[in-house]
Amino acid sequence: MNRPYDLIVFGATGFTGRLVAEYLNTAYSNDPDLRWAMAGRDAGKLARVRDELGITPDLPLLVADAGDADALSTLVAQAHVVITTVGPYQRYGEALIRACAQAGTDYVDLCGEPGWMAKMIPELDAPAKASGARIVFSCGFDSIPFDLGVVFLQHEARQRLGAALTRVHGRVKTMKGTFSGGTIASALATIEAVGRDRTLLRTLVDPFALTPGFRGVRQPHDTVAEYDELAQSWTAPFVMATINTKNVHRTHALLGHPWGADFIYSERMLTGEGAAGEKRAKKILRQTKLQNMLLGFGPTRALLRRFALPKPGEGPNREQREKGHYEVLFAGATADGRTLRAMVKGDRDPGYGSTCKLITESALALLRDIDRTHTPGGVWTPGAAMGIPLAQRLQARAGLSFEVV
């Protein structure tokens, strides 16, 4: 395809979109072969962001509103890949993703909204396959460290043990930093969608909600405090497991179930060993239940939006982003009981500093590393679409590390 741009950043005036543009300008300023543009609904704001970031005034600025289907069709037809940070996607994302699926334009987002994803997958898969568009959800902290962490551990198990791991536990060891305002806004939008349509609850609690046509074995009930023998630690529920587990199972399905039809994946937080670890796990469990109960009330959500959510253009400052980090342990076992462990680490806060690099490098992996004979058009996960090559790119360029421990 002969298109004027390799990549378009849609939503470049938002806080995360601005970070993506800044990262592209910093990390790829000496790459004359990368043709990219910034896009959003306000030309004046785009120009101000470009100037404030010190980006060359020659960088193209493209105007399109998230609700204008015709303008978005014109926009995406100009690029090989579109990065979008404009969420919640269930409110603002449908016109753009449909335009990409129709135009044969690759697409990456930060979506952690399983209800919307479950709706979009069957609707977009056929047109994306027909056009050649590679639609890849969840290319931020949700769910790349978890999705690729499982893929990496399974790859190493094949190499070292000669067998797949039939059970993998993802365990968040440390996480310093914040979830993005977009992640919180998406969660609130999902809660409100459930209030309008109670059938969405089945999607939220179903680990196979994103694998239409396949149901695996019963998965762990991860809403309790419990001791994990594989990780040798007490554990508590992890708030993002609801989306990450679904993406891991979708990756497995898209790959053809190489880890077995009875594969089990569990995702939780480590709280430590002994009595202190048990106490902390139970405390987190109580807090989680209270938060879930409070979020069920409309007034609580209204207060969060008014006082707790970052306003447009707001977020942690550079020092806060750079001081953040995270570590996720993956422990797995084969059918005959052999075990293997790996650690995934990120060098910035998860919601902003790391996420802006993750989504950008995902787009560039599609553009430069992933052949269409390997990953043709369709609706994908990062682990299935890009897998180990993306892990290698992130390790080389984006401050992540993947290592067996």
FISE-675068 format. One line per field, with one value per residue (C-alpha): residue number from 1; z negated, x, y. Coordinates in nm, 3 decimals, always signed. Each point is the difference from the previous one (the first is absolute). Layout:
seq	c(NUM/...)
pz	c(Z/...)
px	c(X/...)
py	c(Y/...)
REM end
This chain:
seq	c(1/2/3/4/5/6/7/8/9/10/11/12/13/14/15/16/17/18/19/20/21/22/23/24/25/26/27/28/29/30/31/32/33/34/35/36/37/38/39/40/41/42/43/44/45/46/47/48/49/50/51/52/53/54/55/56/57/58/59/60/61/62/63/64/65/66/67/68/69/70/71/72/73/74/75/76/77/78/79/80/81/82/83/84/85/86/87/88/89/90/91/92/93/94/95/96/97/98/99/100/101/102/103/104/105/106/107/108/109/110/111/112/113/114/115/116/117/118/119/120/121/122/123/124/125/126/127/128/129/130/131/132/133/134/135/136/137/138/139/140/141/142/143/144/145/146/147/148/149/150/151/152/153/154/155/156/157/158/159/160/161/162/163/164/165/166/167/168/169/170/171/172/173/174/175/176/177/178/179/180/181/182/183/184/185/186/187/188/189/190/191/192/193/194/195/196/197/198/199/200/201/202/203/204/205/206/207/208/209/210/211/212/213/214/215/216/217/218/219/220/221/222/223/224/225/226/227/228/229/230/231/232/233/234/235/236/237/238/239/240/241/242/243/244/245/246/247/248/249/250/251/252/253/254/255/256/257/258/259/260/261/262/263/264/265/266/267/268/269/270/271/272/273/274/275/276/277/278/279/280/281/282/283/284/285/286/287/288/289/290/291/292/293/294/295/296/297/298/299/300/301/302/303/304/305/306/307/308/309/310/311/312/313/314/315/316/317/318/319/320/321/322/323/324/325/326/327/328/329/330/331/332/333/334/335/336/337/338/339/340/341/342/343/344/345/346/347/348/349/350/351/352/353/354/355/356/357/358/359/360/361/362/363/364/365/366/367/368/369/370/371/372/373/374/375/376/377/378/379/380/381/382/383/384/385/386/387/388/389/390/391/392/393/394/395/396/397/398/399/400/401/402/403/404/405)
pz	c(+0.000/+0.096/-0.285/-0.108/-0.367/-0.170/-0.327/-0.131/-0.372/-0.054/-0.321/-0.014/-0.210/-0.287/-0.281/+0.116/+0.369/-0.070/-0.171/+0.307/+0.226/-0.234/-0.003/+0.379/+0.035/-0.253/+0.082/+0.378/+0.076/+0.194/+0.203/+0.337/+0.125/-0.254/+0.141/-0.269/-0.082/-0.296/+0.016/-0.212/+0.016/-0.062/+0.235/-0.243/-0.287/+0.227/+0.104/-0.364/-0.100/+0.294/-0.094/-0.373/+0.067/+0.230/+0.298/+0.341/+0.141/+0.313/-0.182/+0.155/-0.213/+0.103/-0.125/-0.062/-0.274/-0.166/+0.093/+0.366/+0.194/+0.337/-0.132/-0.170/+0.318/+0.181/-0.286/-0.034/+0.376/-0.016/-0.243/-0.033/-0.379/-0.233/-0.372/-0.196/-0.361/+0.015/-0.254/-0.158/+0.325/-0.056/+0.019/+0.249/+0.183/+0.228/+0.305/+0.014/-0.040/+0.263/+0.240/-0.049/+0.051/+0.326/+0.132/-0.067/-0.253/-0.298/-0.337/-0.359/-0.312/-0.381/-0.045/-0.327/+0.054/+0.044/+0.071/+0.296/+0.123/-0.015/+0.213/+0.252/+0.059/+0.191/+0.180/+0.121/+0.057/+0.346/+0.144/-0.144/+0.156/+0.332/-0.003/-0.163/-0.304/-0.314/-0.294/-0.330/-0.328/-0.340/+0.093/-0.329/-0.356/+0.050/+0.133/+0.152/-0.307/-0.088/+0.349/+0.114/-0.339/+0.051/+0.363/-0.106/-0.283/+0.230/+0.264/-0.260/-0.127/+0.350/+0.025/-0.349/-0.094/+0.338/-0.104/-0.044/-0.341/-0.062/-0.287/-0.032/-0.286/+0.071/-0.326/-0.035/-0.229/-0.004/+0.166/-0.070/+0.188/+0.102/+0.227/+0.272/-0.016/+0.317/-0.173/-0.288/+0.237/+0.198/-0.319/-0.098/+0.348/-0.021/-0.338/+0.140/+0.308/-0.231/-0.174/+0.334/+0.113/-0.275/+0.254/+0.027/-0.342/+0.163/+0.231/-0.285/-0.205/+0.292/+0.062/+0.352/+0.096/+0.277/+0.148/+0.186/+0.081/-0.266/-0.369/-0.196/-0.337/-0.317/-0.100/-0.353/-0.207/-0.058/-0.239/-0.324/-0.211/+0.040/-0.019/+0.335/-0.009/+0.339/-0.101/-0.367/-0.121/-0.119/+0.270/+0.038/+0.295/+0.267/+0.147/+0.361/+0.007/+0.138/+0.336/+0.000/-0.049/+0.293/+0.224/-0.102/+0.087/+0.329/+0.086/-0.073/+0.223/+0.287/-0.015/+0.032/-0.368/-0.007/-0.381/-0.004/-0.009/-0.380/-0.047/-0.322/-0.063/-0.328/-0.070/-0.345/-0.222/-0.222/-0.364/-0.163/-0.206/-0.347/-0.227/+0.127/+0.361/-0.096/-0.193/+0.292/+0.247/-0.212/-0.043/+0.377/+0.049/-0.242/+0.173/+0.342/-0.108/-0.151/+0.315/+0.221/-0.219/+0.002/+0.376/+0.042/-0.122/+0.249/-0.251/-0.070/+0.371/+0.033/-0.284/+0.159/+0.330/-0.171/-0.247/+0.068/+0.375/+0.181/+0.206/+0.374/+0.041/-0.360/-0.143/-0.196/+0.072/+0.165/-0.329/-0.125/+0.327/+0.003/-0.364/+0.063/+0.082/-0.017/-0.028/+0.087/-0.085/+0.218/-0.144/+0.198/-0.021/+0.263/-0.011/-0.169/-0.267/+0.129/-0.065/+0.154/-0.109/+0.179/-0.088/+0.211/-0.110/+0.122/-0.068/-0.021/-0.170/+0.158/+0.097/+0.188/+0.023/+0.102/+0.185/+0.247/+0.100/+0.015/+0.242/+0.219/+0.035/+0.067/+0.295/+0.126/-0.039/+0.228/+0.242/+0.010/-0.162/+0.059/+0.344/+0.121/+0.090/-0.373/-0.123/+0.267/-0.038/-0.291/-0.363/-0.213/-0.338/-0.034/-0.107/+0.301/+0.260/-0.099/-0.280/-0.055/+0.262/-0.192/-0.329/+0.157/+0.132/-0.339/-0.172/+0.247/+0.011/-0.260/-0.339/-0.049/-0.090/+0.036/-0.182/-0.148/-0.377)
px	c(+0.000/+0.133/-0.113/+0.150/+0.048/+0.139/-0.169/-0.264/-0.040/-0.372/-0.078/+0.338/-0.134/-0.105/+0.244/+0.096/-0.014/+0.237/+0.241/-0.015/+0.085/+0.282/+0.142/-0.012/+0.173/+0.269/+0.067/-0.036/+0.115/+0.295/-0.210/-0.057/-0.198/-0.281/-0.278/-0.252/-0.266/-0.205/-0.379/-0.287/-0.312/+0.157/+0.269/+0.099/+0.060/+0.197/+0.226/+0.055/+0.094/+0.238/+0.168/+0.016/+0.165/+0.258/-0.112/+0.093/-0.269/+0.010/-0.176/-0.347/-0.308/-0.323/-0.346/-0.279/-0.258/-0.052/-0.368/+0.044/+0.004/+0.069/+0.294/+0.143/-0.027/+0.199/+0.251/+0.079/+0.031/+0.313/+0.194/+0.134/-0.057/-0.217/+0.070/-0.305/-0.002/-0.355/-0.210/-0.212/-0.014/-0.357/-0.098/+0.244/+0.171/-0.244/+0.009/+0.380/+0.045/-0.266/+0.171/+0.332/-0.158/-0.156/+0.307/+0.260/+0.176/+0.172/-0.129/+0.129/-0.173/+0.011/-0.337/-0.074/-0.376/-0.096/-0.367/+0.082/+0.273/-0.234/-0.247/+0.259/+0.186/-0.276/-0.109/+0.344/+0.187/-0.145/+0.041/+0.352/+0.096/-0.143/+0.183/+0.321/-0.035/+0.164/-0.208/+0.189/-0.168/+0.163/+0.349/+0.074/+0.061/-0.324/+0.091/+0.351/+0.212/-0.246/-0.083/+0.365/+0.116/-0.198/+0.114/+0.363/-0.024/-0.163/+0.269/+0.271/-0.180/+0.007/+0.372/+0.103/-0.254/-0.117/-0.363/-0.263/-0.112/-0.357/-0.035/+0.145/-0.034/+0.059/+0.085/+0.052/+0.302/+0.046/-0.180/+0.105/-0.201/-0.356/-0.260/-0.080/-0.307/-0.110/+0.011/-0.210/-0.244/-0.036/-0.074/-0.268/-0.151/-0.012/-0.174/-0.260/-0.047/-0.073/-0.260/-0.176/+0.045/+0.043/+0.089/+0.343/+0.080/+0.039/+0.264/+0.192/+0.022/+0.057/+0.373/-0.089/-0.213/+0.247/+0.031/-0.331/-0.058/+0.239/-0.043/+0.286/+0.014/-0.119/+0.235/+0.104/-0.231/+0.233/-0.215/+0.136/+0.316/+0.208/+0.347/+0.167/+0.233/+0.153/+0.088/+0.070/-0.199/-0.338/-0.202/-0.296/-0.225/+0.149/-0.238/+0.112/-0.025/-0.353/+0.135/+0.346/-0.122/-0.238/+0.280/+0.229/-0.269/-0.069/+0.371/+0.002/-0.304/+0.141/+0.322/-0.195/+0.013/+0.367/-0.009/-0.286/-0.378/+0.016/+0.236/-0.059/+0.104/-0.031/+0.097/+0.039/+0.220/+0.279/-0.035/+0.289/+0.064/-0.111/-0.250/+0.082/-0.066/-0.331/-0.105/+0.082/-0.183/-0.315/+0.023/+0.024/-0.295/-0.214/+0.101/-0.079/-0.347/-0.069/+0.119/-0.215/-0.301/+0.055/+0.054/-0.343/-0.152/-0.048/+0.089/+0.336/+0.082/-0.103/+0.234/+0.285/-0.051/-0.013/+0.285/+0.214/+0.033/+0.271/-0.154/+0.075/+0.369/+0.083/+0.205/+0.319/+0.298/+0.319/+0.178/-0.294/-0.020/+0.372/+0.008/-0.273/+0.063/-0.160/+0.091/-0.221/+0.096/-0.121/+0.014/-0.112/-0.016/-0.010/-0.247/+0.265/+0.081/+0.317/+0.007/+0.146/-0.009/+0.061/-0.008/-0.123/+0.117/-0.087/+0.207/-0.272/-0.335/-0.246/-0.287/+0.192/+0.380/+0.007/-0.331/+0.098/+0.305/-0.190/-0.265/+0.249/+0.233/-0.299/-0.095/+0.359/+0.022/-0.301/+0.152/+0.353/+0.034/-0.312/-0.055/-0.358/+0.052/+0.060/-0.271/-0.263/-0.304/-0.233/-0.060/+0.302/+0.166/+0.361/+0.114/-0.148/+0.069/+0.357/+0.109/+0.373/+0.109/-0.195/+0.153/+0.345/-0.084/-0.131/+0.311/+0.226/-0.185/-0.275/+0.153/-0.154/+0.186/-0.107/+0.214/-0.020/+0.060)
py	c(+0.000/+0.343/+0.225/+0.333/-0.098/-0.307/+0.091/+0.240/+0.079/+0.065/+0.189/+0.174/+0.290/-0.228/-0.074/-0.351/+0.091/+0.287/-0.243/-0.225/+0.293/+0.105/-0.352/-0.026/+0.335/-0.090/-0.364/+0.025/+0.355/-0.140/-0.242/+0.167/-0.299/+0.039/+0.215/+0.089/+0.254/+0.122/+0.000/+0.128/+0.209/+0.344/+0.134/+0.276/-0.241/-0.233/+0.287/+0.102/-0.355/-0.027/+0.329/-0.075/-0.336/+0.160/-0.206/+0.133/+0.230/-0.214/-0.286/-0.034/+0.071/-0.171/+0.096/-0.251/-0.042/-0.339/+0.014/+0.096/-0.326/+0.164/+0.201/-0.308/-0.205/+0.268/+0.015/-0.370/-0.052/+0.215/-0.225/-0.351/-0.002/+0.210/+0.038/+0.113/+0.115/+0.141/-0.187/-0.128/-0.193/-0.116/+0.369/+0.148/-0.285/-0.175/+0.227/-0.004/-0.374/-0.071/+0.240/-0.181/-0.342/+0.116/+0.184/-0.271/+0.224/-0.162/+0.120/-0.005/+0.130/-0.008/-0.167/-0.177/-0.017/-0.366/+0.064/+0.223/-0.232/-0.301/+0.197/+0.119/-0.328/-0.186/+0.316/+0.105/-0.325/-0.074/+0.353/+0.023/-0.332/+0.115/+0.335/-0.123/+0.229/-0.132/+0.119/-0.037/+0.085/+0.056/+0.122/+0.179/-0.117/-0.182/-0.245/-0.021/-0.089/-0.279/-0.123/-0.001/-0.127/-0.321/-0.029/+0.046/-0.254/-0.256/+0.060/-0.062/-0.310/-0.149/+0.077/-0.113/-0.267/-0.124/+0.042/+0.268/+0.119/-0.107/+0.248/+0.351/+0.246/+0.370/+0.178/+0.376/+0.037/+0.377/+0.288/+0.357/+0.258/+0.060/-0.145/+0.248/+0.220/-0.176/-0.338/+0.132/+0.173/-0.322/-0.192/+0.249/-0.011/-0.379/+0.009/+0.237/-0.218/-0.294/+0.214/+0.042/-0.361/-0.260/-0.270/+0.166/-0.144/-0.342/+0.144/+0.161/-0.319/-0.239/-0.068/-0.122/+0.301/+0.091/-0.350/-0.044/-0.367/-0.133/-0.072/-0.148/-0.168/+0.168/+0.283/+0.107/+0.216/+0.294/+0.203/-0.146/+0.032/-0.316/-0.149/-0.079/-0.301/+0.079/+0.356/-0.089/+0.298/+0.114/+0.172/+0.235/+0.096/+0.227/+0.257/-0.040/-0.379/+0.034/+0.119/-0.158/-0.357/+0.039/+0.123/-0.288/-0.254/+0.177/-0.009/-0.372/-0.055/+0.207/-0.200/-0.325/-0.108/-0.112/-0.011/-0.251/+0.024/-0.031/+0.298/+0.198/+0.359/+0.189/+0.363/+0.153/+0.222/-0.130/+0.109/-0.188/-0.309/-0.103/+0.166/+0.349/-0.104/-0.159/+0.309/+0.230/-0.226/+0.005/+0.377/+0.050/-0.235/+0.205/+0.323/-0.147/-0.109/+0.343/+0.180/-0.221/+0.066/+0.377/+0.011/-0.153/+0.329/+0.281/+0.277/-0.167/-0.008/+0.364/+0.098/-0.195/+0.178/+0.338/-0.031/-0.310/-0.048/+0.195/+0.278/+0.016/+0.077/-0.095/-0.285/-0.074/+0.223/-0.121/-0.074/-0.208/-0.193/-0.073/-0.113/-0.254/-0.366/-0.343/-0.367/-0.295/-0.358/-0.288/-0.351/-0.302/-0.378/-0.273/-0.287/-0.218/+0.260/+0.166/+0.374/+0.315/+0.363/+0.329/+0.368/+0.291/+0.345/+0.349/+0.311/+0.268/+0.044/-0.243/+0.229/+0.267/-0.025/-0.365/-0.010/+0.274/-0.204/-0.329/+0.122/+0.186/-0.297/-0.227/+0.219/-0.001/-0.377/-0.038/+0.248/-0.139/-0.342/-0.209/-0.144/-0.026/-0.364/-0.061/+0.238/+0.071/+0.222/-0.065/+0.091/-0.089/+0.022/+0.123/-0.347/-0.175/+0.270/+0.089/-0.234/-0.051/+0.259/+0.264/-0.114/+0.035/+0.347/+0.112/-0.134/+0.180/+0.333/+0.042/-0.072/-0.345/-0.315/-0.363/-0.253/-0.347/+0.001)
REM end
